[in-house]
Amino acid sequence: MSDFWRRLKPMEVAKWINFGGVSGEWTYNPDQPAGMAALQTEGVAHLWNVLSRSPVALLADEVGMGKTFEALGVAALLWRKKPDAKVLVIAPNRDICAHWQREFSSFTRDLYVKADDFVKSKRDGKPVPPFGAHYRLPELTEAIEQRPNDAVPAQFYITTIHALSGLLDSADLSSDKARAAGKAARKLHERILSATGGTGFDLMIVDEAHYFRNRRGGSQRVAAAEEFFGKPESQIARRTLLLTATPSHTHLGDVASILSYFVDQASLKDRAVDDLMRAYALRRFRRMEGKGGSYTKHQYRREIATSCRFGDNPQDEMFFALYQKRLIEDCGVADEKRRALYGYLEGFESAGQVDIARETLTDSEEADDERSKDFRAAADTRLLQDMSADFRSLSGCAPDHPKYDGIVNLCTPSDLFGMAADRPLHEDKHLVFVRRIPSVRELTKRINERYDELLAKHIAETHGWDEEARLRWKKSNWSREVFNEMTGASDGRDANSEDDQIDDMEGETDGVDDHDYLRSRIADLFVTKKATDGRQPAPPTDCSRFSLNLRKTTGIFSMLLEPASDYQSGAYHWHYHFVQGGKQRMDFAKAAQMQRMETRTEFPRDALDALRPHDGDQREYDAPIGTIWGRVFDHLPAPQKSRLVDWATARPRIAENFANYIKAGFLFASPVIVELYGWYVTFERGLADDEKHANVQRRYRKFLDFADLQIPNSLLLKYFSSAIATFEQLCTKIIDHEVDAWDKGWRTLTTLSSPAWYASGESSHRQHLILGFNSPFYPNTLIATSVFQEGVNLHLQCRKVHHYGIAWTPGDNEQRVGRIDRLFGKVNSLLQEQGPDMSALEINYPYLKDSFDEDQVGSFIERKYAVEDKMDRCTQGDFDREIRLNRSGWEVFLRTPVPDAVLSDPYPASFGRD
């Protein structure tokens, strides 16, 4: 045992790490009831003590308990005691690697107590160990070998689990790929040991360690991991900390399989799982603080089974009956065997065939994982395609599917505007897990179409169109051309638009991509199209002109979405005047920004200089000009108003950053732009002819007065309030955007114009979706395969998860639910506001009534119920995937809240000598 690995007690951990926050008043007290901060403090001490006597420790706390922070706590104490310690994190994919980087910054800033220049810089409070992300093992090895001699002593590297699967070139002709991968990994292992003087890493942290449960899988990942991690006598790391919320993910042998990479296999032989967990592991259950106490998951989770039927549609029901018959005959799903892979019968695809290979993960991140079947193809894929094509050729349309209809009904509101304001925004957020890529696209298309119905209805009502006119527009698929014809808009651009200055959030599209057919058609009306490849752009619309006027800094209506001059309710007094191209010009929005910033020392002077027009001057308004922000301020709930006042008076950079965020969300990623457009159309229709041509400043003020009357029951107020409540948490915990980065912009939101979207394999696109779904803005419905099943935080706004395609195992199922069942998210806040009686977390399983699909769902629910409690305590056996054709009684196994449920931690932290 090295001196720095001596045993620790929680009080010693608390000297350096305050899990209650360095700016708060919480301190660790072993005699007080254990809240989450105390559990994390004790967890770090326990794990440190396990590592003091063993080469490996297993952190197996339930999902959403802050395992990342506890692991960083162990690493921070190691750097504190050994400043040149080398730490490696291995996480499943790049998104989770980015999450680790954010959490490391947050941990150092908010939880690490003292700026000591070992972990936390005395100069700026930021992390001292440089964070090096290397997504291929050869790159990681080279970074270690080429490390400068004058670099900071501490070393912090991160790579992906996928890197172990990507060691062979695609042109490698080896007959035994696994063996070749192992050989390549062994060379890298030897190079790293050589570069580190034979010591390797001081600590290796393996996130989602259950990825290594299939030791006998024969995959490249397993072979590479065995050689890269090394034998017990020559391991790549002196200590290894394993993280997983589901250590017995599939069966009892998983725990021993994971540990066997780091402990001599002979010492694990014939040892009971309970013995292994007591020796190496820490597993505790999450308790969320709420109204009247703290609560475990069994006190607030409610499972629902949604029955979907064909109803009065015999043609589609006959198609489905024929499909079930062909499934048995053509795909080998024999009735007498009563077995099939989960994931069949998800739906019939009408959205069009897109190359499935293009939808898989771009870097094959999970190519050798069994869940890869989720998003590629199942055995009945060709059967579904052929039968759907035959049906379409006969009927002219795709077969209907009640399961699609059922999930669309669940995920779309009945109304968006008016009295619908009584519904909290978070009720419109839905996380849907599917198994087929075609189902992902189909659901995206159908939910966007349903939202388009609601948005188009509102636009039609504000224009005063009758039902016949609305149906005519609908028949054109909400086309720009018919809309322009009905609004009397010309196809030409505004005369002076080429000379107008548009702010940084242009939101314009360059043409058509492969998924345009899935997007919201109504949202597209507000987009200004550009000409590409010699093609004429789509004609502008009344909607796109309105949106453009809100962004044209040289137009008075650009003031509408500017923040108040004091970030509360203040008005503006002057604008810029200048000459451009021989024409008299004015700039309103830049002048407003100057008035906000010029008296505040927090903003750099060079930024102010950039706002001043060349050879321009200031002109007074004929009366002070307000903004909709200033009108909203008095309607805000007290907590949000108080927070805004704090930003305005003490942290104006945050207020300015929030202003950019809310503006992008209103303009591009929410129905607020439709609401604003409706207000403007109604206002214009009520003006007399002479008023329409009145002084533009006076007309703007009249519209602002009109909008003020609409605010109390508006979507705009709900979005504004919700955005304030979660803004700081979104910036610091979810995305790479400093909370006071006022000059960074929010272009990501300009790409999220559709109410529903899906998680594709493109890494950068997934980050956009994570941002949008955790904000009050779009997407409201996020449809995902297993790429979002683990390691992703989606909990700030959502309390509803739908298993449209059921998971492989209860472990996978729990990982899915864990994306939203996390501390400090919407479920947690609802528990604090309402207690558990309101069933804060809904888990839905839609199924086709009286079909093989019901057999699958029912069988899964029954067996999941039987093993869940054992899985929580890591004592379950193999999960039986057999499907029994028994359609009665399975609903009793759906979980409902149990108010007096009590869970004791199976493997708690302990600090005795044994």
Backbone hydrogen bonds, N-H to C=O, Kabsch-Sander energy under -0.5 kcal/mol:
donor,donor_aa,acceptor,acceptor_aa,energy
5,W,2,S,-1.6
6,R,3,D,-1.3
12,E,9,K,-1.2
13,V,9,K,-1.5
14,A,10,P,-2.5
15,K,11,M,-0.7
15,K,12,E,-0.6
16,W,12,E,-0.5
16,W,13,V,-1.5
17,I,13,V,-2.3
18,N,111,L,-3.0
19,F,17,I,-0.7
21,G,18,N,-2.2
22,V,110,D,-3.2
24,G,21,G,-1.4
32,Q,29,N,-1.8
35,G,33,P,-0.9
39,L,35,G,-2.2
40,Q,36,M,-2.4
41,T,37,A,-2.1
42,E,38,A,-2.6
43,G,39,L,-2.2
44,V,40,Q,-2.2
45,A,41,T,-1.8
46,H,42,E,-2.6
47,L,43,G,-2.7
48,W,44,V,-2.4
49,N,45,A,-2.1
50,V,46,H,-2.2
51,L,47,L,-2.4
52,S,48,W,-1.2
53,R,49,N,-0.6
53,R,50,V,-1.2
54,S,50,V,-1.1
57,A,240,T,-2.0
58,L,280,Y,-2.6
59,L,57,A,-0.5
59,L,242,L,-3.5
60,A,58,L,-0.8
60,A,282,L,-3.1
62,E,284,R,-2.3
65,M,62,E,-0.9
70,E,66,G,-1.7
71,A,67,K,-2.5
72,L,68,T,-2.4
73,G,69,F,-2.0
74,V,70,E,-1.8
75,A,71,A,-2.2
76,A,72,L,-3.0
77,L,73,G,-2.1
78,L,74,V,-1.8
79,W,75,A,-2.5
80,R,76,A,-2.3
81,K,77,L,-2.0
82,K,78,L,-3.1
85,A,82,K,-2.3
87,V,85,A,-0.6
87,V,155,Q,-2.3
88,L,203,L,-2.3
89,V,157,Y,-2.3
90,I,205,I,-3.0
91,A,89,V,-0.5
91,A,159,T,-2.4
97,C,93,N,-1.9
98,A,94,R,-2.6
99,H,95,D,-1.7
100,W,96,I,-2.1
101,Q,97,C,-1.9
102,R,98,A,-2.2
103,E,99,H,-2.6
104,F,100,W,-2.4
105,S,101,Q,-1.9
106,S,102,R,-2.5
107,F,103,E,-3.2
108,T,104,F,-2.3
109,R,105,S,-2.4
110,D,106,S,-3.0
111,L,107,F,-2.2
112,Y,107,F,-1.9
113,V,16,W,-2.9
116,D,114,K,-1.0
116,D,120,K,-0.5
117,D,120,K,-2.9
121,S,126,K,-2.9
125,G,121,S,-1.5
128,V,119,V,-2.6
132,G,130,P,-0.7
132,G,156,F,-2.6
133,A,131,F,-0.7
134,H,132,G,-0.5
134,H,158,I,-2.7
140,L,136,R,-2.1
141,T,137,L,-2.6
142,E,138,P,-2.4
143,A,139,E,-2.2
144,I,140,L,-1.8
145,E,141,T,-2.4
146,Q,142,E,-2.5
147,R,144,I,-0.9
151,A,148,P,-1.3
155,Q,85,A,-2.2
156,F,130,P,-0.9
157,Y,87,V,-2.9
158,I,132,G,-2.2
159,T,89,V,-2.4
161,I,91,A,-2.5
162,H,92,P,-1.0
163,A,160,T,-0.8
164,L,161,I,-1.7
165,S,162,H,-2.0
166,G,162,H,-0.8
172,D,169,D,-2.3
177,K,175,S,-0.8
180,A,176,D,-2.1
181,A,177,K,-2.6
182,G,178,A,-2.3
183,K,179,R,-2.1
184,A,180,A,-2.1
185,A,181,A,-2.4
186,R,182,G,-2.2
187,K,183,K,-1.6
188,L,184,A,-1.5
189,H,185,A,-2.4
190,E,186,R,-2.3
191,R,187,K,-2.1
192,I,188,L,-2.4
193,L,189,H,-2.2
194,S,190,E,-2.2
195,A,191,R,-2.4
196,T,192,I,-1.4
197,G,194,S,-1.2
198,G,193,L,-3.9
199,T,196,T,-1.2
201,F,236,I,-3.0
202,D,86,K,-2.0
203,L,86,K,-1.8
204,M,239,R,-2.2
205,I,88,L,-3.2
206,V,204,M,-0.5
206,V,241,L,-2.5
207,D,90,I,-2.8
207,D,205,I,-0.7
209,A,206,V,-0.5
209,A,243,L,-3.1
211,Y,208,E,-1.9
212,F,209,A,-2.2
213,R,210,H,-1.7
215,R,213,R,-1.6
217,G,214,N,-1.8
223,A,219,S,-2.2
224,A,220,Q,-2.9
225,A,221,R,-2.7
226,E,222,V,-2.4
227,E,223,A,-1.5
228,F,224,A,-3.0
229,F,225,A,-2.8
230,G,226,E,-1.2
234,S,231,K,-2.0
235,Q,232,P,-0.5
236,I,229,F,-2.5
238,R,201,F,-2.9
240,T,55,P,-2.1
241,L,204,M,-3.1
242,L,57,A,-3.0
242,L,240,T,-0.6
243,L,206,V,-2.8
244,T,59,L,-2.1
249,H,246,T,-0.6
249,H,247,P,-0.9
254,D,251,H,-1.9
255,V,252,L,-0.9
256,A,252,L,-0.5
257,S,253,G,-2.2
258,I,254,D,-2.5
259,L,255,V,-2.2
260,S,256,A,-1.8
261,Y,258,I,-1.0
262,F,259,L,-2.1
263,V,259,L,-1.3
267,S,264,D,-1.2
268,L,264,D,-0.6
268,L,265,Q,-1.0
269,K,265,Q,-0.9
271,R,268,L,-2.0
276,L,272,A,-2.1
277,M,273,V,-2.9
278,R,274,D,-2.1
279,A,275,D,-1.7
280,Y,276,L,-2.5
281,A,277,M,-2.2
282,L,58,L,-2.0
283,R,907,Y,-2.5
288,M,295,Y,-2.8
290,G,293,G,-3.1
291,K,831,L,-3.0
293,G,290,G,-1.7
295,Y,288,M,-2.3
299,Q,296,T,-2.0
300,Y,297,K,-1.3
301,R,297,K,-1.9
302,R,841,L,-2.3
303,E,895,R,-3.4
304,I,843,I,-3.1
306,T,304,I,-0.6
306,T,845,Y,-1.0
307,S,305,A,-0.7
308,C,847,Y,-2.3
313,N,311,G,-1.4
317,E,313,N,-2.0
318,M,314,P,-2.4
319,F,315,Q,-1.7
320,F,316,D,-2.0
321,A,317,E,-2.3
322,L,318,M,-2.4
323,Y,319,F,-2.3
324,Q,320,F,-2.3
325,K,321,A,-1.9
326,R,322,L,-2.7
327,L,323,Y,-2.6
328,I,324,Q,-1.4
329,E,325,K,-2.1
330,D,326,R,-3.6
331,C,326,R,-0.8
331,C,327,L,-0.9
332,G,328,I,-0.5
333,V,327,L,-1.3
334,A,332,G,-1.6
338,R,334,A,-1.3
339,R,334,A,-0.7
344,Y,341,L,-1.0
346,E,343,G,-0.6
350,S,348,F,-0.5
354,V,352,G,-0.6
358,R,355,D,-1.1
359,E,355,D,-0.5
359,E,356,I,-1.5
360,T,356,I,-0.7
360,T,357,A,-0.7
362,T,761,G,-0.9
364,S,361,L,-2.0
367,A,364,S,-1.7
369,D,366,E,-1.8
372,S,369,D,-2.3
373,K,370,E,-1.5
374,D,371,R,-2.0
375,F,371,R,-0.5
375,F,372,S,-0.7
376,R,372,S,-1.0
381,T,378,A,-1.9
384,L,380,D,-2.7
385,Q,381,T,-2.3
386,D,382,R,-2.7
387,M,383,L,-2.6
388,S,384,L,-2.6
389,A,385,Q,-2.1
390,D,386,D,-2.2
391,F,387,M,-2.5
392,R,388,S,-2.5
393,S,389,A,-2.1
394,L,390,D,-1.2
395,S,391,F,-2.7
396,G,392,R,-2.4
404,Y,401,H,-0.7
405,D,401,H,-2.0
406,G,402,P,-2.5
407,I,403,K,-2.0
408,V,404,Y,-2.4
409,N,405,D,-2.3
410,L,406,G,-1.7
411,C,407,I,-1.8
412,T,408,V,-0.8
420,A,417,F,-1.8
421,A,418,G,-1.9
422,D,419,M,-1.9
423,R,420,A,-2.1
427,E,424,P,-1.4
428,D,425,L,-2.2
429,K,426,H,-1.5
430,H,780,N,-2.5
431,L,800,K,-2.1
432,V,430,H,-0.6
432,V,782,L,-2.8
433,F,802,H,-3.0
434,V,784,A,-2.3
440,V,436,R,-1.7
441,R,437,I,-2.1
442,E,438,P,-2.6
443,L,439,S,-2.6
444,T,440,V,-2.0
445,K,441,R,-2.6
446,R,442,E,-2.4
447,I,443,L,-2.6
448,N,444,T,-2.1
449,E,445,K,-2.0
450,R,446,R,-2.0
451,Y,447,I,-2.4
452,D,448,N,-2.4
453,E,449,E,-1.6
454,L,450,R,-1.4
455,L,451,Y,-2.7
456,A,452,D,-3.0
457,K,453,E,-2.0
458,H,454,L,-1.7
459,I,455,L,-2.1
460,A,456,A,-2.8
461,E,457,K,-2.2
462,T,458,H,-2.1
463,H,459,I,-1.6
464,G,460,A,-0.7
464,G,461,E,-0.6
465,W,460,A,-2.4
470,R,466,D,-2.1
471,L,467,E,-2.5
472,R,468,E,-1.8
473,W,469,A,-2.1
474,K,470,R,-2.5
475,K,471,L,-2.4
476,S,472,R,-0.9
476,S,473,W,-0.6
477,N,474,K,-2.4
478,W,473,W,-1.7
479,S,473,W,-0.6
483,F,479,S,-1.8
484,N,480,R,-3.1
485,E,481,E,-2.1
486,M,482,V,-2.4
487,T,483,F,-2.2
488,G,484,N,-1.1
489,A,484,N,-1.6
497,S,494,D,-1.7
499,D,496,N,-1.2
500,D,496,N,-0.7
500,D,497,S,-0.6
502,I,500,D,-0.5
503,D,551,R,-1.9
506,E,504,D,-1.4
509,T,528,T,-0.8
516,D,513,D,-1.5
518,L,515,H,-1.7
519,R,515,H,-0.6
519,R,516,D,-1.1
524,D,520,S,-1.1
525,L,521,R,-0.7
525,L,522,I,-1.1
526,F,523,A,-1.4
527,V,524,D,-1.5
529,K,527,V,-0.6
530,K,509,T,-1.4
535,R,532,T,-2.8
544,S,525,L,-0.8
545,R,541,T,-2.5
546,F,542,D,-1.7
547,S,543,C,-2.5
548,L,544,S,-2.4
549,N,545,R,-2.4
550,L,546,F,-1.3
551,R,547,S,-0.6
551,R,548,L,-1.1
552,K,548,L,-1.6
553,T,501,Q,-2.0
553,T,551,R,-0.9
554,T,501,Q,-0.7
555,G,552,K,-2.4
558,S,555,G,-1.8
559,M,556,I,-1.6
560,L,557,F,-1.1
562,E,559,M,-1.3
565,S,570,G,-1.6
567,Y,564,A,-1.9
572,Y,625,I,-2.9
575,H,619,R,-2.4
576,Y,587,D,-2.3
577,H,617,D,-2.8
578,F,585,R,-2.6
580,Q,583,K,-2.7
583,K,580,Q,-1.8
585,R,578,F,-3.5
587,D,576,Y,-1.6
588,F,553,T,-2.8
589,A,553,T,-1.2
592,A,588,F,-2.1
593,Q,589,A,-2.2
594,M,590,K,-2.2
595,Q,591,A,-2.1
596,R,592,A,-1.7
597,M,593,Q,-1.9
598,E,594,M,-2.7
600,R,597,M,-2.1
601,T,599,T,-0.6
603,F,600,R,-1.3
607,A,604,P,-0.6
608,L,604,P,-1.0
609,D,605,R,-2.1
610,A,606,D,-1.4
611,L,607,A,-0.5
611,L,608,L,-1.2
612,R,608,L,-0.7
612,R,609,D,-0.8
616,G,613,P,-1.4
617,D,577,H,-2.7
619,R,575,H,-3.0
621,Y,573,H,-2.2
625,I,572,Y,-2.5
626,G,624,P,-0.5
628,I,560,L,-2.0
629,W,562,E,-0.7
631,R,627,T,-1.2
632,V,628,I,-2.3
633,F,629,W,-1.9
634,D,630,G,-0.5
635,H,632,V,-2.0
636,L,632,V,-0.7
636,L,633,F,-1.1
641,K,637,P,-2.5
642,S,638,A,-2.6
643,R,639,P,-1.9
644,L,640,Q,-2.3
645,V,641,K,-2.4
646,D,642,S,-2.0
647,W,643,R,-2.3
648,A,644,L,-2.8
649,T,645,V,-2.4
650,A,646,D,-2.6
651,R,646,D,-1.1
651,R,647,W,-1.0
654,I,651,R,-1.1
655,A,651,R,-1.4
656,E,652,P,-2.6
657,N,653,R,-2.1
658,F,654,I,-2.9
659,A,655,A,-1.9
660,N,656,E,-1.7
661,Y,657,N,-2.0
662,I,658,F,-3.1
663,K,659,A,-1.9
664,A,660,N,-2.1
665,G,661,Y,-2.4
666,F,662,I,-2.5
667,L,663,K,-2.4
668,F,664,A,-2.3
669,A,664,A,-0.6
669,A,665,G,-1.3
673,I,666,F,-0.7
673,I,670,S,-0.8
675,E,671,P,-2.1
676,L,672,V,-3.1
677,Y,673,I,-2.2
678,G,674,V,-2.4
679,W,675,E,-2.3
680,Y,676,L,-2.4
681,V,677,Y,-2.7
682,T,678,G,-2.4
683,F,679,W,-2.7
684,E,680,Y,-2.8
685,R,681,V,-2.4
686,G,682,T,-1.1
687,L,684,E,-1.2
692,K,688,A,-1.5
693,H,689,D,-0.6
693,H,690,D,-0.6
694,A,691,E,-1.5
699,R,695,N,-2.5
700,Y,696,V,-2.4
701,R,697,Q,-2.2
702,K,698,R,-2.1
703,F,699,R,-2.2
704,L,700,Y,-2.4
705,D,701,R,-2.1
706,F,702,K,-2.1
707,A,703,F,-3.0
708,D,704,L,-2.0
709,L,705,D,-1.0
709,L,706,F,-0.7
710,Q,706,F,-0.7
710,Q,707,A,-1.0
711,I,707,A,-1.1
713,N,710,Q,-0.8
714,S,711,I,-2.1
718,K,714,S,-1.2
719,Y,715,L,-3.0
720,F,716,L,-2.5
721,S,717,L,-2.5
722,S,718,K,-2.5
723,A,719,Y,-2.5
724,I,720,F,-1.8
725,A,721,S,-1.8
726,T,722,S,-1.2
727,F,723,A,-0.9
727,F,724,I,-0.7
730,L,726,T,-2.5
731,C,727,F,-2.3
732,T,728,E,-2.3
733,K,729,Q,-2.3
734,I,729,Q,-0.6
734,I,730,L,-1.3
735,I,730,L,-1.7
737,H,731,C,-0.9
737,H,735,I,-1.4
741,A,738,E,-1.9
742,W,740,D,-2.3
744,K,741,A,-1.6
749,L,746,W,-1.2
750,T,746,W,-0.5
750,T,747,R,-1.2
751,T,748,T,-1.6
752,L,749,L,-1.4
753,S,751,T,-0.6
757,W,781,T,-2.0
759,A,783,I,-2.2
760,S,758,Y,-0.8
763,S,761,G,-0.6
766,R,762,E,-1.9
767,Q,763,S,-1.6
768,H,764,S,-1.4
769,L,765,H,-1.9
770,I,766,R,-2.3
771,L,767,Q,-2.0
772,G,768,H,-2.7
773,F,769,L,-2.9
774,N,770,I,-1.5
775,S,771,L,-0.7
775,S,772,G,-0.8
778,Y,669,A,-3.0
780,N,755,P,-2.4
781,T,755,P,-2.0
782,L,430,H,-2.6
782,L,780,N,-0.5
783,I,757,W,-2.3
783,I,781,T,-0.5
784,A,432,V,-3.2
784,A,782,L,-0.5
788,F,785,T,-1.6
789,Q,786,S,-1.8
794,L,792,V,-0.6
794,L,819,R,-2.1
801,V,842,E,-2.3
802,H,431,L,-3.0
803,H,844,N,-3.2
804,Y,433,F,-1.0
804,Y,802,H,-1.3
805,G,433,F,-2.1
806,I,804,Y,-0.5
811,G,249,H,-0.7
813,N,809,T,-2.4
814,E,810,P,-2.6
815,Q,811,G,-2.0
816,R,812,D,-2.2
817,V,813,N,-2.2
818,G,814,E,-2.1
819,R,816,R,-1.8
820,I,817,V,-1.6
821,D,817,V,-1.9
822,R,820,I,-1.6
823,L,64,G,-1.3
825,G,822,R,-1.1
826,K,795,H,-3.3
828,N,822,R,-0.5
829,S,825,G,-2.4
830,L,826,K,-2.4
831,L,827,V,-2.0
832,Q,828,N,-1.8
833,E,829,S,-1.8
834,Q,830,L,-3.2
835,G,830,L,-0.7
835,G,831,L,-1.4
838,M,835,G,-0.8
839,S,836,P,-1.9
841,L,300,Y,-1.7
842,E,799,R,-2.4
842,E,840,A,-0.5
843,I,302,R,-2.6
844,N,801,V,-2.8
845,Y,304,I,-2.8
847,Y,306,T,-2.3
849,K,308,C,-2.5
849,K,847,Y,-0.7
851,S,848,L,-0.8
854,E,848,L,-0.7
854,E,851,S,-0.7
855,D,851,S,-1.4
856,Q,852,F,-2.1
857,V,853,D,-2.4
858,G,854,E,-3.0
859,S,855,D,-2.5
860,F,856,Q,-2.4
861,I,857,V,-2.8
862,E,858,G,-2.4
863,R,859,S,-2.2
864,K,860,F,-2.9
865,Y,861,I,-2.2
866,A,862,E,-1.4
867,V,863,R,-1.4
868,E,864,K,-2.0
869,D,865,Y,-0.5
871,M,867,V,-3.2
872,D,868,E,-2.8
873,R,869,D,-1.1
874,C,871,M,-1.4
875,T,870,K,-3.2
876,Q,870,K,-0.5
879,F,250,T,-0.8
880,D,878,D,-0.5
881,R,879,F,-0.6
883,I,338,R,-1.3
884,R,882,E,-0.6
886,N,884,R,-2.4
892,V,889,G,-1.2
893,F,890,W,-1.9
894,L,891,E,-1.8
898,V,298,H,-2.9
901,A,898,V,-2.0
907,Y,283,R,-1.9
